[in-house]
Amino acid sequence: MVRQIFIFLLMFMSFSFAKGKCYFMERIPSIEKSSKIVEVSCEKATLASTDMDYFKKVFNKEGNLIIDGDQLVITQVFDSFYSSGEHGYHIYMTGTFLGLNPINCYATTSEGCGALEYTLFGMIIRDFYLYQAKHN
């Protein structure tokens, strides 16, 4: 419990001091397909990352909250339906990146971030930068 509170506090600080733009990216459907990304207000992203009822109300789908600032901060949010039998969203992990290089990673439902998680983050970063290239 203390660990989860610490992680949420770190994530909140990441969003609180965010500079730049914020986005919501739907969960990647497969390795071959890219995901839909929409720009959202950073206030909305901050609140959604700390209040799962608000997240469900606003987004109502699994996905990633992304802050594009001095560093790229990605938070993965997944539906806990399969484990609990009821729909409810929870934060799985937050990674901070400088370019493609991971700086840190905080996970709420595992002991940390391993190769699989960084592979998932890599696909998210790929799609995000492709989206940026198309829209800038």
MODELLER restraints for C-alpha pairs under 7 A, 6 or more apart:
rsr = mdl.restraints
at = mdl.atoms
rsr.add(forms.Gaussian(group=physical.xy_distance, feature=features.Distance(at['CA:4:A'], at['CA:108:A']), mean=6.10, stdev=0.5))
rsr.add(forms.Gaussian(group=physical.xy_distance, feature=features.Distance(at['CA:7:A'], at['CA:106:A']), mean=6.38, stdev=0.5))
rsr.add(forms.Gaussian(group=physical.xy_distance, feature=features.Distance(at['CA:11:A'], at['CA:94:A']), mean=7.00, stdev=0.5))
rsr.add(forms.Gaussian(group=physical.xy_distance, feature=features.Distance(at['CA:12:A'], at['CA:46:A']), mean=6.94, stdev=0.5))
rsr.add(forms.Gaussian(group=physical.xy_distance, feature=features.Distance(at['CA:12:A'], at['CA:50:A']), mean=6.81, stdev=0.5))
rsr.add(forms.Gaussian(group=physical.xy_distance, feature=features.Distance(at['CA:15:A'], at['CA:46:A']), mean=5.50, stdev=0.5))
rsr.add(forms.Gaussian(group=physical.xy_distance, feature=features.Distance(at['CA:16:A'], at['CA:46:A']), mean=6.90, stdev=0.5))
rsr.add(forms.Gaussian(group=physical.xy_distance, feature=features.Distance(at['CA:18:A'], at['CA:67:A']), mean=6.83, stdev=0.5))
rsr.add(forms.Gaussian(group=physical.xy_distance, feature=features.Distance(at['CA:18:A'], at['CA:69:A']), mean=6.52, stdev=0.5))
rsr.add(forms.Gaussian(group=physical.xy_distance, feature=features.Distance(at['CA:19:A'], at['CA:69:A']), mean=4.92, stdev=0.5))
rsr.add(forms.Gaussian(group=physical.xy_distance, feature=features.Distance(at['CA:19:A'], at['CA:70:A']), mean=6.98, stdev=0.5))
rsr.add(forms.Gaussian(group=physical.xy_distance, feature=features.Distance(at['CA:20:A'], at['CA:67:A']), mean=6.97, stdev=0.5))
rsr.add(forms.Gaussian(group=physical.xy_distance, feature=features.Distance(at['CA:20:A'], at['CA:68:A']), mean=5.56, stdev=0.5))
rsr.add(forms.Gaussian(group=physical.xy_distance, feature=features.Distance(at['CA:20:A'], at['CA:69:A']), mean=4.43, stdev=0.5))
rsr.add(forms.Gaussian(group=physical.xy_distance, feature=features.Distance(at['CA:21:A'], at['CA:42:A']), mean=6.71, stdev=0.5))
rsr.add(forms.Gaussian(group=physical.xy_distance, feature=features.Distance(at['CA:21:A'], at['CA:67:A']), mean=5.92, stdev=0.5))
rsr.add(forms.Gaussian(group=physical.xy_distance, feature=features.Distance(at['CA:21:A'], at['CA:68:A']), mean=5.35, stdev=0.5))
rsr.add(forms.Gaussian(group=physical.xy_distance, feature=features.Distance(at['CA:21:A'], at['CA:69:A']), mean=6.71, stdev=0.5))
rsr.add(forms.Gaussian(group=physical.xy_distance, feature=features.Distance(at['CA:22:A'], at['CA:39:A']), mean=5.91, stdev=0.5))
rsr.add(forms.Gaussian(group=physical.xy_distance, feature=features.Distance(at['CA:22:A'], at['CA:40:A']), mean=5.56, stdev=0.5))
rsr.add(forms.Gaussian(group=physical.xy_distance, feature=features.Distance(at['CA:22:A'], at['CA:41:A']), mean=6.06, stdev=0.5))
rsr.add(forms.Gaussian(group=physical.xy_distance, feature=features.Distance(at['CA:22:A'], at['CA:42:A']), mean=5.20, stdev=0.5))
rsr.add(forms.Gaussian(group=physical.xy_distance, feature=features.Distance(at['CA:22:A'], at['CA:45:A']), mean=6.76, stdev=0.5))
rsr.add(forms.Gaussian(group=physical.xy_distance, feature=features.Distance(at['CA:22:A'], at['CA:66:A']), mean=5.52, stdev=0.5))
rsr.add(forms.Gaussian(group=physical.xy_distance, feature=features.Distance(at['CA:22:A'], at['CA:67:A']), mean=4.47, stdev=0.5))
rsr.add(forms.Gaussian(group=physical.xy_distance, feature=features.Distance(at['CA:22:A'], at['CA:68:A']), mean=6.12, stdev=0.5))
rsr.add(forms.Gaussian(group=physical.xy_distance, feature=features.Distance(at['CA:23:A'], at['CA:37:A']), mean=6.61, stdev=0.5))
rsr.add(forms.Gaussian(group=physical.xy_distance, feature=features.Distance(at['CA:23:A'], at['CA:38:A']), mean=5.53, stdev=0.5))
rsr.add(forms.Gaussian(group=physical.xy_distance, feature=features.Distance(at['CA:23:A'], at['CA:39:A']), mean=4.23, stdev=0.5))
rsr.add(forms.Gaussian(group=physical.xy_distance, feature=features.Distance(at['CA:23:A'], at['CA:40:A']), mean=5.08, stdev=0.5))
rsr.add(forms.Gaussian(group=physical.xy_distance, feature=features.Distance(at['CA:23:A'], at['CA:65:A']), mean=5.84, stdev=0.5))
rsr.add(forms.Gaussian(group=physical.xy_distance, feature=features.Distance(at['CA:23:A'], at['CA:66:A']), mean=5.02, stdev=0.5))
rsr.add(forms.Gaussian(group=physical.xy_distance, feature=features.Distance(at['CA:23:A'], at['CA:67:A']), mean=6.51, stdev=0.5))
rsr.add(forms.Gaussian(group=physical.xy_distance, feature=features.Distance(at['CA:24:A'], at['CA:37:A']), mean=5.73, stdev=0.5))
rsr.add(forms.Gaussian(group=physical.xy_distance, feature=features.Distance(at['CA:24:A'], at['CA:38:A']), mean=5.44, stdev=0.5))
rsr.add(forms.Gaussian(group=physical.xy_distance, feature=features.Distance(at['CA:24:A'], at['CA:39:A']), mean=6.34, stdev=0.5))
rsr.add(forms.Gaussian(group=physical.xy_distance, feature=features.Distance(at['CA:24:A'], at['CA:40:A']), mean=6.55, stdev=0.5))
rsr.add(forms.Gaussian(group=physical.xy_distance, feature=features.Distance(at['CA:24:A'], at['CA:63:A']), mean=6.88, stdev=0.5))
rsr.add(forms.Gaussian(group=physical.xy_distance, feature=features.Distance(at['CA:24:A'], at['CA:64:A']), mean=5.69, stdev=0.5))
rsr.add(forms.Gaussian(group=physical.xy_distance, feature=features.Distance(at['CA:24:A'], at['CA:65:A']), mean=4.81, stdev=0.5))
rsr.add(forms.Gaussian(group=physical.xy_distance, feature=features.Distance(at['CA:24:A'], at['CA:66:A']), mean=6.25, stdev=0.5))
rsr.add(forms.Gaussian(group=physical.xy_distance, feature=features.Distance(at['CA:25:A'], at['CA:35:A']), mean=6.55, stdev=0.5))
rsr.add(forms.Gaussian(group=physical.xy_distance, feature=features.Distance(at['CA:25:A'], at['CA:36:A']), mean=5.78, stdev=0.5))
rsr.add(forms.Gaussian(group=physical.xy_distance, feature=features.Distance(at['CA:25:A'], at['CA:37:A']), mean=4.30, stdev=0.5))
rsr.add(forms.Gaussian(group=physical.xy_distance, feature=features.Distance(at['CA:25:A'], at['CA:38:A']), mean=6.49, stdev=0.5))
rsr.add(forms.Gaussian(group=physical.xy_distance, feature=features.Distance(at['CA:25:A'], at['CA:63:A']), mean=5.46, stdev=0.5))
rsr.add(forms.Gaussian(group=physical.xy_distance, feature=features.Distance(at['CA:25:A'], at['CA:64:A']), mean=5.04, stdev=0.5))
rsr.add(forms.Gaussian(group=physical.xy_distance, feature=features.Distance(at['CA:25:A'], at['CA:65:A']), mean=6.50, stdev=0.5))
rsr.add(forms.Gaussian(group=physical.xy_distance, feature=features.Distance(at['CA:26:A'], at['CA:35:A']), mean=5.84, stdev=0.5))
rsr.add(forms.Gaussian(group=physical.xy_distance, feature=features.Distance(at['CA:26:A'], at['CA:36:A']), mean=5.68, stdev=0.5))
rsr.add(forms.Gaussian(group=physical.xy_distance, feature=features.Distance(at['CA:26:A'], at['CA:37:A']), mean=6.55, stdev=0.5))
rsr.add(forms.Gaussian(group=physical.xy_distance, feature=features.Distance(at['CA:26:A'], at['CA:62:A']), mean=6.23, stdev=0.5))
rsr.add(forms.Gaussian(group=physical.xy_distance, feature=features.Distance(at['CA:26:A'], at['CA:63:A']), mean=4.25, stdev=0.5))
rsr.add(forms.Gaussian(group=physical.xy_distance, feature=features.Distance(at['CA:26:A'], at['CA:64:A']), mean=6.40, stdev=0.5))
rsr.add(forms.Gaussian(group=physical.xy_distance, feature=features.Distance(at['CA:27:A'], at['CA:35:A']), mean=6.66, stdev=0.5))
rsr.add(forms.Gaussian(group=physical.xy_distance, feature=features.Distance(at['CA:27:A'], at['CA:62:A']), mean=5.56, stdev=0.5))
rsr.add(forms.Gaussian(group=physical.xy_distance, feature=features.Distance(at['CA:27:A'], at['CA:63:A']), mean=4.20, stdev=0.5))
rsr.add(forms.Gaussian(group=physical.xy_distance, feature=features.Distance(at['CA:27:A'], at['CA:64:A']), mean=6.71, stdev=0.5))
rsr.add(forms.Gaussian(group=physical.xy_distance, feature=features.Distance(at['CA:28:A'], at['CA:34:A']), mean=6.37, stdev=0.5))
rsr.add(forms.Gaussian(group=physical.xy_distance, feature=features.Distance(at['CA:28:A'], at['CA:35:A']), mean=5.15, stdev=0.5))
rsr.add(forms.Gaussian(group=physical.xy_distance, feature=features.Distance(at['CA:29:A'], at['CA:35:A']), mean=6.94, stdev=0.5))
rsr.add(forms.Gaussian(group=physical.xy_distance, feature=features.Distance(at['CA:34:A'], at['CA:127:A']), mean=5.86, stdev=0.5))
rsr.add(forms.Gaussian(group=physical.xy_distance, feature=features.Distance(at['CA:35:A'], at['CA:127:A']), mean=6.77, stdev=0.5))
rsr.add(forms.Gaussian(group=physical.xy_distance, feature=features.Distance(at['CA:45:A'], at['CA:65:A']), mean=6.39, stdev=0.5))
rsr.add(forms.Gaussian(group=physical.xy_distance, feature=features.Distance(at['CA:48:A'], at['CA:54:A']), mean=5.57, stdev=0.5))
rsr.add(forms.Gaussian(group=physical.xy_distance, feature=features.Distance(at['CA:48:A'], at['CA:55:A']), mean=4.35, stdev=0.5))
rsr.add(forms.Gaussian(group=physical.xy_distance, feature=features.Distance(at['CA:52:A'], at['CA:89:A']), mean=5.72, stdev=0.5))
rsr.add(forms.Gaussian(group=physical.xy_distance, feature=features.Distance(at['CA:52:A'], at['CA:90:A']), mean=6.42, stdev=0.5))
rsr.add(forms.Gaussian(group=physical.xy_distance, feature=features.Distance(at['CA:56:A'], at['CA:89:A']), mean=6.64, stdev=0.5))
rsr.add(forms.Gaussian(group=physical.xy_distance, feature=features.Distance(at['CA:62:A'], at['CA:77:A']), mean=5.82, stdev=0.5))
rsr.add(forms.Gaussian(group=physical.xy_distance, feature=features.Distance(at['CA:62:A'], at['CA:78:A']), mean=4.96, stdev=0.5))
rsr.add(forms.Gaussian(group=physical.xy_distance, feature=features.Distance(at['CA:62:A'], at['CA:79:A']), mean=6.02, stdev=0.5))
rsr.add(forms.Gaussian(group=physical.xy_distance, feature=features.Distance(at['CA:63:A'], at['CA:76:A']), mean=6.02, stdev=0.5))
rsr.add(forms.Gaussian(group=physical.xy_distance, feature=features.Distance(at['CA:63:A'], at['CA:77:A']), mean=5.47, stdev=0.5))
rsr.add(forms.Gaussian(group=physical.xy_distance, feature=features.Distance(at['CA:63:A'], at['CA:78:A']), mean=6.66, stdev=0.5))
rsr.add(forms.Gaussian(group=physical.xy_distance, feature=features.Distance(at['CA:64:A'], at['CA:74:A']), mean=6.44, stdev=0.5))
rsr.add(forms.Gaussian(group=physical.xy_distance, feature=features.Distance(at['CA:64:A'], at['CA:75:A']), mean=5.34, stdev=0.5))
rsr.add(forms.Gaussian(group=physical.xy_distance, feature=features.Distance(at['CA:64:A'], at['CA:76:A']), mean=4.45, stdev=0.5))
rsr.add(forms.Gaussian(group=physical.xy_distance, feature=features.Distance(at['CA:64:A'], at['CA:77:A']), mean=5.83, stdev=0.5))
rsr.add(forms.Gaussian(group=physical.xy_distance, feature=features.Distance(at['CA:65:A'], at['CA:74:A']), mean=5.76, stdev=0.5))
rsr.add(forms.Gaussian(group=physical.xy_distance, feature=features.Distance(at['CA:65:A'], at['CA:75:A']), mean=5.09, stdev=0.5))
rsr.add(forms.Gaussian(group=physical.xy_distance, feature=features.Distance(at['CA:65:A'], at['CA:76:A']), mean=6.60, stdev=0.5))
rsr.add(forms.Gaussian(group=physical.xy_distance, feature=features.Distance(at['CA:66:A'], at['CA:73:A']), mean=5.64, stdev=0.5))
rsr.add(forms.Gaussian(group=physical.xy_distance, feature=features.Distance(at['CA:66:A'], at['CA:74:A']), mean=4.60, stdev=0.5))
rsr.add(forms.Gaussian(group=physical.xy_distance, feature=features.Distance(at['CA:66:A'], at['CA:75:A']), mean=6.47, stdev=0.5))
rsr.add(forms.Gaussian(group=physical.xy_distance, feature=features.Distance(at['CA:67:A'], at['CA:73:A']), mean=5.07, stdev=0.5))
rsr.add(forms.Gaussian(group=physical.xy_distance, feature=features.Distance(at['CA:67:A'], at['CA:74:A']), mean=6.60, stdev=0.5))
rsr.add(forms.Gaussian(group=physical.xy_distance, feature=features.Distance(at['CA:71:A'], at['CA:96:A']), mean=6.58, stdev=0.5))
rsr.add(forms.Gaussian(group=physical.xy_distance, feature=features.Distance(at['CA:71:A'], at['CA:97:A']), mean=5.70, stdev=0.5))
rsr.add(forms.Gaussian(group=physical.xy_distance, feature=features.Distance(at['CA:71:A'], at['CA:98:A']), mean=5.14, stdev=0.5))
rsr.add(forms.Gaussian(group=physical.xy_distance, feature=features.Distance(at['CA:72:A'], at['CA:96:A']), mean=5.65, stdev=0.5))
rsr.add(forms.Gaussian(group=physical.xy_distance, feature=features.Distance(at['CA:72:A'], at['CA:97:A']), mean=5.03, stdev=0.5))
rsr.add(forms.Gaussian(group=physical.xy_distance, feature=features.Distance(at['CA:72:A'], at['CA:98:A']), mean=6.34, stdev=0.5))
rsr.add(forms.Gaussian(group=physical.xy_distance, feature=features.Distance(at['CA:73:A'], at['CA:94:A']), mean=6.98, stdev=0.5))
rsr.add(forms.Gaussian(group=physical.xy_distance, feature=features.Distance(at['CA:73:A'], at['CA:95:A']), mean=5.79, stdev=0.5))
rsr.add(forms.Gaussian(group=physical.xy_distance, feature=features.Distance(at['CA:73:A'], at['CA:96:A']), mean=4.49, stdev=0.5))
rsr.add(forms.Gaussian(group=physical.xy_distance, feature=features.Distance(at['CA:73:A'], at['CA:97:A']), mean=6.40, stdev=0.5))
rsr.add(forms.Gaussian(group=physical.xy_distance, feature=features.Distance(at['CA:74:A'], at['CA:94:A']), mean=5.51, stdev=0.5))
rsr.add(forms.Gaussian(group=physical.xy_distance, feature=features.Distance(at['CA:74:A'], at['CA:95:A']), mean=5.35, stdev=0.5))
rsr.add(forms.Gaussian(group=physical.xy_distance, feature=features.Distance(at['CA:74:A'], at['CA:96:A']), mean=6.48, stdev=0.5))
rsr.add(forms.Gaussian(group=physical.xy_distance, feature=features.Distance(at['CA:75:A'], at['CA:93:A']), mean=5.75, stdev=0.5))
rsr.add(forms.Gaussian(group=physical.xy_distance, feature=features.Distance(at['CA:75:A'], at['CA:94:A']), mean=4.21, stdev=0.5))
rsr.add(forms.Gaussian(group=physical.xy_distance, feature=features.Distance(at['CA:75:A'], at['CA:95:A']), mean=6.56, stdev=0.5))
rsr.add(forms.Gaussian(group=physical.xy_distance, feature=features.Distance(at['CA:76:A'], at['CA:91:A']), mean=6.01, stdev=0.5))
rsr.add(forms.Gaussian(group=physical.xy_distance, feature=features.Distance(at['CA:76:A'], at['CA:92:A']), mean=5.57, stdev=0.5))
rsr.add(forms.Gaussian(group=physical.xy_distance, feature=features.Distance(at['CA:76:A'], at['CA:93:A']), mean=5.56, stdev=0.5))
rsr.add(forms.Gaussian(group=physical.xy_distance, feature=features.Distance(at['CA:76:A'], at['CA:94:A']), mean=6.41, stdev=0.5))
rsr.add(forms.Gaussian(group=physical.xy_distance, feature=features.Distance(at['CA:77:A'], at['CA:89:A']), mean=6.62, stdev=0.5))
rsr.add(forms.Gaussian(group=physical.xy_distance, feature=features.Distance(at['CA:77:A'], at['CA:90:A']), mean=5.67, stdev=0.5))
rsr.add(forms.Gaussian(group=physical.xy_distance, feature=features.Distance(at['CA:77:A'], at['CA:91:A']), mean=4.40, stdev=0.5))
rsr.add(forms.Gaussian(group=physical.xy_distance, feature=features.Distance(at['CA:77:A'], at['CA:92:A']), mean=5.70, stdev=0.5))
rsr.add(forms.Gaussian(group=physical.xy_distance, feature=features.Distance(at['CA:78:A'], at['CA:89:A']), mean=5.62, stdev=0.5))
rsr.add(forms.Gaussian(group=physical.xy_distance, feature=features.Distance(at['CA:78:A'], at['CA:90:A']), mean=5.64, stdev=0.5))
rsr.add(forms.Gaussian(group=physical.xy_distance, feature=features.Distance(at['CA:78:A'], at['CA:91:A']), mean=6.30, stdev=0.5))
rsr.add(forms.Gaussian(group=physical.xy_distance, feature=features.Distance(at['CA:78:A'], at['CA:92:A']), mean=6.54, stdev=0.5))
rsr.add(forms.Gaussian(group=physical.xy_distance, feature=features.Distance(at['CA:79:A'], at['CA:87:A']), mean=6.37, stdev=0.5))
rsr.add(forms.Gaussian(group=physical.xy_distance, feature=features.Distance(at['CA:79:A'], at['CA:88:A']), mean=5.66, stdev=0.5))
rsr.add(forms.Gaussian(group=physical.xy_distance, feature=features.Distance(at['CA:79:A'], at['CA:89:A']), mean=4.39, stdev=0.5))
rsr.add(forms.Gaussian(group=physical.xy_distance, feature=features.Distance(at['CA:79:A'], at['CA:90:A']), mean=6.34, stdev=0.5))
rsr.add(forms.Gaussian(group=physical.xy_distance, feature=features.Distance(at['CA:80:A'], at['CA:87:A']), mean=6.11, stdev=0.5))
rsr.add(forms.Gaussian(group=physical.xy_distance, feature=features.Distance(at['CA:80:A'], at['CA:88:A']), mean=5.44, stdev=0.5))
rsr.add(forms.Gaussian(group=physical.xy_distance, feature=features.Distance(at['CA:80:A'], at['CA:89:A']), mean=5.67, stdev=0.5))
rsr.add(forms.Gaussian(group=physical.xy_distance, feature=features.Distance(at['CA:80:A'], at['CA:90:A']), mean=6.55, stdev=0.5))
rsr.add(forms.Gaussian(group=physical.xy_distance, feature=features.Distance(at['CA:81:A'], at['CA:87:A']), mean=4.50, stdev=0.5))
rsr.add(forms.Gaussian(group=physical.xy_distance, feature=features.Distance(at['CA:81:A'], at['CA:88:A']), mean=6.34, stdev=0.5))
rsr.add(forms.Gaussian(group=physical.xy_distance, feature=features.Distance(at['CA:91:A'], at['CA:108:A']), mean=6.62, stdev=0.5))
rsr.add(forms.Gaussian(group=physical.xy_distance, feature=features.Distance(at['CA:92:A'], at['CA:107:A']), mean=5.70, stdev=0.5))
rsr.add(forms.Gaussian(group=physical.xy_distance, feature=features.Distance(at['CA:92:A'], at['CA:108:A']), mean=5.21, stdev=0.5))
rsr.add(forms.Gaussian(group=physical.xy_distance, feature=features.Distance(at['CA:92:A'], at['CA:109:A']), mean=5.94, stdev=0.5))
rsr.add(forms.Gaussian(group=physical.xy_distance, feature=features.Distance(at['CA:93:A'], at['CA:105:A']), mean=6.91, stdev=0.5))
rsr.add(forms.Gaussian(group=physical.xy_distance, feature=features.Distance(at['CA:93:A'], at['CA:106:A']), mean=5.33, stdev=0.5))
rsr.add(forms.Gaussian(group=physical.xy_distance, feature=features.Distance(at['CA:93:A'], at['CA:107:A']), mean=4.03, stdev=0.5))
rsr.add(forms.Gaussian(group=physical.xy_distance, feature=features.Distance(at['CA:93:A'], at['CA:108:A']), mean=5.86, stdev=0.5))
rsr.add(forms.Gaussian(group=physical.xy_distance, feature=features.Distance(at['CA:94:A'], at['CA:105:A']), mean=5.55, stdev=0.5))
rsr.add(forms.Gaussian(group=physical.xy_distance, feature=features.Distance(at['CA:94:A'], at['CA:106:A']), mean=5.22, stdev=0.5))
rsr.add(forms.Gaussian(group=physical.xy_distance, feature=features.Distance(at['CA:94:A'], at['CA:107:A']), mean=6.49, stdev=0.5))
rsr.add(forms.Gaussian(group=physical.xy_distance, feature=features.Distance(at['CA:95:A'], at['CA:104:A']), mean=5.70, stdev=0.5))
rsr.add(forms.Gaussian(group=physical.xy_distance, feature=features.Distance(at['CA:95:A'], at['CA:105:A']), mean=4.19, stdev=0.5))
rsr.add(forms.Gaussian(group=physical.xy_distance, feature=features.Distance(at['CA:95:A'], at['CA:106:A']), mean=6.45, stdev=0.5))
rsr.add(forms.Gaussian(group=physical.xy_distance, feature=features.Distance(at['CA:96:A'], at['CA:102:A']), mean=6.01, stdev=0.5))
rsr.add(forms.Gaussian(group=physical.xy_distance, feature=features.Distance(at['CA:96:A'], at['CA:103:A']), mean=5.44, stdev=0.5))
rsr.add(forms.Gaussian(group=physical.xy_distance, feature=features.Distance(at['CA:96:A'], at['CA:104:A']), mean=5.40, stdev=0.5))
rsr.add(forms.Gaussian(group=physical.xy_distance, feature=features.Distance(at['CA:96:A'], at['CA:105:A']), mean=6.39, stdev=0.5))
rsr.add(forms.Gaussian(group=physical.xy_distance, feature=features.Distance(at['CA:97:A'], at['CA:103:A']), mean=5.28, stdev=0.5))
rsr.add(forms.Gaussian(group=physical.xy_distance, feature=features.Distance(at['CA:105:A'], at['CA:113:A']), mean=6.22, stdev=0.5))
rsr.add(forms.Gaussian(group=physical.xy_distance, feature=features.Distance(at['CA:106:A'], at['CA:112:A']), mean=6.35, stdev=0.5))
rsr.add(forms.Gaussian(group=physical.xy_distance, feature=features.Distance(at['CA:107:A'], at['CA:113:A']), mean=6.56, stdev=0.5))
